Amino acid sequence: MSQPIVSSGLPALDRLLPHGGLRLGSLLEWLEPEATDGVATAAGATSYALAVGVRLQAAAGLPTGRSLMVIDREG
């Protein structure tokens, strides 16, 4: 049985995703552009990842206080 698709909460992002949202229970790799001048791009990838993670947690009916892993390869 396929897991449900949940909106990221960001319509522009949902339009870019293969199923128009995120599949619950899946692994999502979130990348932002690499800085070419050594200065962070401030694209907000970590903030988006956290916001979408909380949205998916709520959509799955999981209790609050669960873990969300974010790996920052730069810092």
C-alpha positions in Angstrom: 0.0 0.0 0.0 1.3 3.4 -1.0 1.8 6.1 1.7 -0.3 9.2 1.4 1.0 12.4 -0.3 1.0 15.5 1.9 1.5 19.1 0.8 4.7 20.7 1.9 2.7 23.8 2.8 4.5 25.6 0.0 2.5 25.5 -3.2 5.5 26.5 -5.4 7.5 23.6 -4.0 4.6 21.2 -4.3 4.4 22.0 -8.0 8.1 21.0 -8.4 7.7 17.6 -6.6 6.9 14.5 -8.6 3.6 13.7 -6.8 2.6 17.3 -6.0 3.7 16.9 -2.4 5.7 14.7 -0.1 5.1 11.0 0.5 4.8 10.2 4.2 7.5 7.7 5.4 9.9 8.6 2.7 13.4 10.0 2.9 13.8 13.5 1.5 17.1 14.9 0.5 17.0 18.7 0.6 19.9 20.6 -1.1 20.6 24.2 -1.5 23.0 25.9 -3.9 26.7 25.7 -2.9 28.3 29.1 -2.2 30.9 29.9 -4.8 32.5 32.7 -2.8 32.7 31.0 0.6 29.7 33.0 1.8 26.5 31.2 2.8 23.7 31.6 0.3 21.1 32.2 3.1 18.6 30.3 0.9 16.7 29.1 4.0 17.0 25.3 3.2 17.3 24.4 6.9 14.3 26.6 7.8 12.2 25.1 5.0 13.2 21.6 6.0 12.2 22.1 9.6 8.9 23.7 8.7 8.0 20.9 6.2 9.1 18.3 8.8 6.7 19.7 11.4 3.9 19.7 8.7 4.6 16.1 7.8 4.7 15.1 11.5 1.2 16.6 12.0 -0.2 15.1 8.8 1.0 11.6 10.0 -0.7 12.2 13.3 2.5 11.7 15.2 2.8 13.2 18.7 4.8 16.3 19.1 8.3 16.1 20.5 9.4 13.4 18.0 12.9 13.7 16.4 13.6 15.2 13.0 17.2 14.7 11.7 18.8 17.5 9.7 22.3 17.0 8.4 24.2 20.1 7.6 27.2 19.3 5.5 28.6 22.8 5.8 28.3 23.6 9.4 
